Amino acid sequence: MKVLVVGSGGREHSLCWAIAKSPKCKKLFCAPGNAGIAQVAECVDIGAEDVAGIVTFATEKKIDFVVVGPEAPLVAGLVDRLEKAGILAFGPNARAAVLEGSKGFMKDLCAKYDIPTGAYDRFDEPDAAKDYIHRHGAPIVVKADGLAAGKGVILCRNDNEAFAAIDHVMIERAFGDAGDEVVIEDFLEGEEASFFALVDGKRAVPLVSAQDHKAAYDGDEGPNTGGMGAYTPAPVITKAMTKTIMDTIITPTIEAMAAEDRPYKGVLYVGLMITDKGPQVLEYNVRFGDPECQPLMMRIKSDFLEALVACAKGQLNKVKLKWHDDVALIVVMATNGYPGFYKKGSEIKGLDKANAVDDVVVFHAGTTADGNKILADGGRVLGVTGRGATVAEAQKRTYKAVDKIKWPEGFCRRDIGWRAINR
Ligand code: GLY
């Protein structure tokens, strides 16, 4: 089978790494990929959002199966275009990807089908949004309706922060058209976790749970990032909790999307708050989490390409996934300055030594090659991922590998997994 993975981050490196292990994979391409992905796939210089370019490439190369990593091309209709060209693709079509593409759609769906989520309202006019904040008071959450590269959710501790968030999104238009509308919702108390399931339009196969660390610095301090580390499984998601999540959230969501004539296919990643009243949906994502995907791929024992193909064909009834029972944990290494301004082009050394640590893989998130040198080419640059019998063991092994990487221009958190270890 000829496979094309779309994307260039750590998520896509780990997907390529897992897919390349499948005996069914005869040739693997990645568009556009990165220096790490180039070690397992042939990288082609086509941007992940270049829908027309990807469809042309896939057609010309007679690609059998396309796996789409990031949300933007899904929301833009890449899967629709591939299917029209007769190419099997993993991921939702544009009508279903609206689950991540519009926060307002997602909240209305939950309300209509009784899927547990925080109380909310939607506004396309800033004064009305501020009036709602006056009446409800902080803490409160302001969300840009559309895609905002993970930056569109603003947690507001007091009313002034909430008014400023409305100005930022709707008047300063920090996220462009994504801020034409906002959702304002209750601030939920509890422990955050992520849950992933493969969905084939009608049925779901649960994957595993994970927790990530979004804040830039130790102790979960500092500005929010795309994620500075993660581990799977999440101890808060017990077997009983998994059943509750499947019964009250995943299955009703699949049924709701089918009833709305938007059958959902692909991975469904639900951001949850585990509250005193049970799990509540914070958000849906229509793709794997990044960095959560990397430890997830380290734990999967089954042929993951087979599972993705079955999912895309609507045949998840044929899939029974096997997992390593242990824990996998990722530490993200980022360029100094991230998530603010940072410089590209610094050299990273010691990657071979880090990769040589038992049960560790260094996934590349933003790198480029210059001859034999590996250079940083983004904010989040590497994801050092290790397995162990416990979170503490996985953490120790992962930091042992991190310490072999020589990159003065980069930093990482030193406490990934602390919440699970302190439980
Ligand atoms: N790690 C958060 C995300 O992928 O959205």
Boltz pocket constraint, residues with backbone or C-beta under 6 A from the ligand:
constraints:
  - pocket:
      binder: B
      contacts: [[A, 150], [A, 212], [A, 226], [A, 227], [A, 285], [A, 288], [A, 289], [A, 290], [A, 291], [A, 292]]
      max_distance: 6.0
